[in-house]
Amino acid sequence: MTLPPFQQLLDAHGADLHRFCLAQAGPHHGPDCFQEAVLAGLRAYPDLRDASNLRGWLFTIAHHKVLDHHRATARRPAPVATLPEAGALAVPAVDEDLWVAVGRLPDKQRGAVALRYLGDLPYADIGVVLGCSEAAARQNVRAGLAALRQEVSVR
Amino acid sequence: MTTDPLELSLRGATTDPIADLALVVARAEAEGLVDVAYATTDSPLGRLLVAATPAGLVRLAFEREDDDEVLEQLAARVSPRVLEAPDRLDEVRRELDQYFEGQRDQFELPLDWRLSGGFRRTVLETLYADVGYGRTVSYLELATMVGNPKASRAVGTAMATNPIPIVVPCHRVLRAGGQLGGYGGGLPAKRTLLALEDRRRALF
């Protein structure tokens, strides 16, 4: 099996991986999650045995970095919700609150919504990343969207 | 496609990853995770791709070779941890610039020979060590220099598969009688290099 040059992965998936991390972990911690995910990927890459879904593999690593971040912040006193800095996340036609609301979703819903809309992964792959069935992945996306509609009004 | 404004907003999010990508490459370098660093550089022969391992310059490719193919070969033959990390190639690019400006008659770069082996490597190392700036030899002469005068054809193959052209000067190897022979960068490139060295030789 031959693995493509790692740079090819960064060129193809780096931008989506970056917004995936920032949308979930915010503009302060998102970049760390992103960098940690890429470094972890690079460390493991030469030993990878299955190159059939490199995008899914990268998003799995990033998803775990985001989970680590949320677990660490959950142990600390709840911070005052911080809005993304201007320009850090360009969000057309929506309140910045959307990203705060995304950050507050339960892990599986947040992960499912982000994998679906920021990672553009098919439901089957979302299930693989989250460790659940395709049907459960769909259900988590639906539940996540419903929760977001309660929290924010999108014009 | 959905027309739901919430889904569109989520999908439409954009961030600027450039700065974080640069940081990640720097961190990868600091941790020794970049097995093959590459960069591109402009030259009178067109754009060149240069790639280095921690041991030294491992590959130089002309524009007419497909970048993706060159990088895929490096991933397969050296390591898939191939990253664009131009800083690591600064010295290579500096020496190439000086060479093309006629300010340098030999390279002082560490070279990584791992992409050639056996007889081909012997031939290329001999060429690098013993056929200096402005000089030319025939395939037969080079075969004789490595102690195997019957091996001109194999010497030709060694030149054709030279992974580090320009620096390992296969452009200085001609057919008997002074005909150009072949060149991976194309014959106009070979002529340009020979003319450059011929012009400058008197000055060094």
Interface residues (C-beta under 8 A of the other chain):
Chain A: T2 L3 P4 P5 F6 Q7 Q8 L10 G14 A15 L17 H18 R19 L22 A23 G30 P31 F34 Q35 V38 L39 L42 R43 Y45 P46 G87 A88 L89 A90 V91 P92 A93 V94 L98 W99 V102 V113 Y117 L118 D120 L145 L148 R149 V152 V154 R155
Chain B: P5 L6 E7 L8 S9 L10 R11 G12 A13 T14 T15 D16 P17 D20 L21 L23 V24 R27 A28 E31 L33 D35 V36 Y38 D68 L71 E72 L74 A75 A76 S79 P80 R81 V82 L83 E84
